[in-house]
Amino acid sequence: MSGSRAQALRKNSSPIERKMWRLLFAFRTNGYHFRKQAPIGQYVVDFACHQAKLIIEVDGDTHGTALAMRADARRDDFLRSQGYMVLRFPNGDVVRNSRGVFETVERALRGKPTNQRVGHPLPVPPHKGEGDLTAIPAEGQKHAEGGTSPLVGEAGWGDYDA
């Protein structure tokens, strides 16, 4: 598919894809840069981290048919032949089990190469309308979402220490 098709898909992402993008953004501080609607061969994948060779697909209801599953299998075979690991998440998991989705991606990234130019040693100011830095917990405090993560630090979802 062409780059213009990928660009059109990026501009018209679904609410579920936007939620997944927010989950994946947390990995950026550790050098894992994901691209939205990235062209690879004849396909446009939902999310790709080229350095880690990881692709994430968010599947809606249309992926449950026999025809769609065969098409997804062909697509996944091609992507694996290019050296990528493919993770597929149903829309419902992204919405109702975002922590599980996050942890699955985290496990898939462990030990994978990173893009050292991407990580930030200090917090990056949010874009206008995306909250403020006061929402980031102080060192040693748990984030409101709870949990810990070896990739994103002790505070879980918002620790910016690289």
C-alpha positions, 0 to 999 in steps of 0.5 A: 500500500502507498504512503498516502493510504497510510497517511489517510489511515493515520488521520482517521484512526478509530477511538480504539487505535487512539487508546492503543497509541496512548498505551504505546506512548509510555514505551517511548521513554525507554527507546521504543518508538512506535509508528502509527499506520506504518507501511511494510511491503504491501500492507499498512500495519496499525503500529510498528516498532521497527527497532524492536521488530514488533507489530501491533494490530488492533482487531475489530469485529470484522477480523472474526470471519473465516475470510478475514482470519485467512487474510490476517494469517497471510499478512502475519506470515509475510510480516514474520518473513520480514523479521517482525513479531506480530501481536494482535489484540481484539478491540475489547481487550484494548478497552477493558483490559488495557493493563493486560495489553500493556503488560503483553507488549512490555513482555514482547519488548524485553531485550529487544533493540531500542532507538537510543535517540528516542528516550528522554532523560527528563519529562517531556511537557504534554501537548496542549490539552493533554494534562500537566506534569503535576500528574506525574508521581514523585520518585518512589510514589505509585501512579494512580493506575498502580503497578510497577513495570521494569520498562517504565520504572517504579511508578508504572505508567508515568515514570520518565526516568530513562 
